[in-house]
Amino acid sequence: MQILFINGSPKGDISFTNQYINYISKNFSHIRIKKIDLSKKYRLLENTQSDFKKTLVNQIKESDGIVWAFPVYFFSVPAQYKFFIEYLIKDRELLSLLKAKYTTYILTSMNVGDNLAADYMRHLMYRLEMKFYEGISFHMFDMLTEQRSLISKFFTRFISVIEKDLIKQTPSPNIFYQEKPEFKIDLKSNNAGKKNKTFKYILVSSNSCDDSNLKSIIRAFISSSKYEIVEINLDKSIIFPCKGHINCVYNEDCLIKDCYQDVFSNEILSSDVIVFATSIVADHIHYRMKMFMDRIMPVAHHPVFHDKHFVGILSGKTRHVQYINQFFQLFSEQLFLKQPTGLITTDGRDNNDIEAQINWVHDELKCHLQNSFHRLQTFLGKATHKMVRDELYNIRFLFKSSHNFYKKHKLYDFPQKDTGARFRRYLFSLIFLVPFLRKRVMRNITKFMIKPFSKHTGI
Ligand SMILES: Cc1cc2nc3c(=O)[nH]c(=O)nc-3n(C[C@H](O)[C@H](O)[C@H](O)COP(=O)(O)O)c2cc1C
């Protein structure tokens, strides 16, 4: 039996993900384990005659199962892996080789948004009509704990599923392919003259080459805005992908030198509204948009955009999957500390719908900006804050920049630091030890809990 691991970590051999592959290689010596380090070579695929393409084709052909192994970068796959997926979806030879082959995924992360990355993989495997065995998500340090035993158990089961040919069906691919409508959006600007400069809008766009809809939505969004909007077109900017070396987390200094730093410091950080406008390709955001997002890494662990508002414009099919909306929700809730002000989507919409969405988002933004209003974080943002806070506290010597931000903005809000709450907990623990008092409190517990509200409600 031969299993091919497609490693998507930009760090290749020295990646955490690769350690999980090495562990499996060591413990399953009776199985031929092959590995392709994709992130370093993905660009070679642009030459269809390249040796890399030939190796990829041969290894897929010879393998009984494919394992997608990758680190979670911003709740999804790294941009380089996304490039590969976009390539794959268009390559008939690779598609036919993968069809009906057994597959699974192994991902490593800090478990923030790993469910969304897993959802994407699951969806993609179905789309590729592969025989998909549910994968597994490891915290990057799980191998150093008793969870390590799950690596072998998982892989043993995967092998046995292949040997016994236990998966008989793959879902119908028809649901994935539908004609894309062409929109003709004609929003006349009420502010054709001078634009207001009170608030600064930045629109970062990433357009897969044939997406005329995105272009016309962006044009309409910009022309109908009361405020001036600066567009940063990623298709025309040279920005390199994150290589995952995380030197940047100490002092926000990225080792890659390109125009990203300029755009980030001079445009993004000084804006009031950030709009990400992207084509949806291969069922997720375009790889250039992902590249831009991955580069936010130096400041990704703290809510660097807490004083800004976020809007997403998504051109393409999004209704058949949950994870794309959640991806933007989580992005906004983690980095902006609030829900997105709006998500403009094209899937299932007509011209009128889109124009209405654009007008609505402009109006909503005006309200949010002028009244300092926003919708609060939900589970996504609040749970993420607690996870990141705890991780950060443990590795604060490395993540110095985020650590300083956390101290400055009092984000180390561990419950044990709240002395008032500690005193109340102590008091109530004592009260609950006395049966008579405990009964009394329990009898009135609901009334008791809303008592402090009367000061504000007047009731
Ligand atoms: C650009 C970047 C983005 C990341 N985004 C996430 C994330 O969204 N959620 C998470 O849990 N970990 C995130 N991480 C942490 C990695 O997923 C984690 O460290 C992973 O194990 C690295 O694997 P590797 O060494 O194989 O590349 C991110 C790391 C980088 C460099």
The ligand as an ORCA input file, in Angstrom:
! r2SCAN-3c Opt
* xyz 0 1
  C       0.104     33.124      8.773
  C      -0.340     32.202      9.877
  C      -1.675     32.122     10.166
  C      -2.109     31.265     11.180
  N      -3.437     31.177     11.419
  C      -3.893     30.333     12.367
  C      -5.291     30.203     12.624
  O      -6.138     30.826     11.994
  N      -5.683     29.354     13.589
  C      -4.790     28.619     14.320
  O      -5.215     27.899     15.183
  N      -3.453     28.709     14.087
  C      -2.994     29.533     13.125
  N      -1.657     29.619     12.875
  C      -0.734     28.744     13.615
  C      -0.421     27.479     12.794
  O      -1.589     26.875     12.298
  C       0.275     26.449     13.634
  O       1.379     26.986     14.251
  C       0.658     25.261     12.760
  O       0.850     24.129     13.550
  C       1.936     25.552     11.998
  O       2.228     24.396     11.267
  P       3.517     24.263     10.338
  O       4.708     24.393     11.227
  O       3.335     22.888      9.772
  O       3.461     25.304      9.286
  C      -1.180     30.471     11.902
  C       0.175     30.588     11.606
  C       0.606     31.423     10.603
  C       2.070     31.507     10.293
*
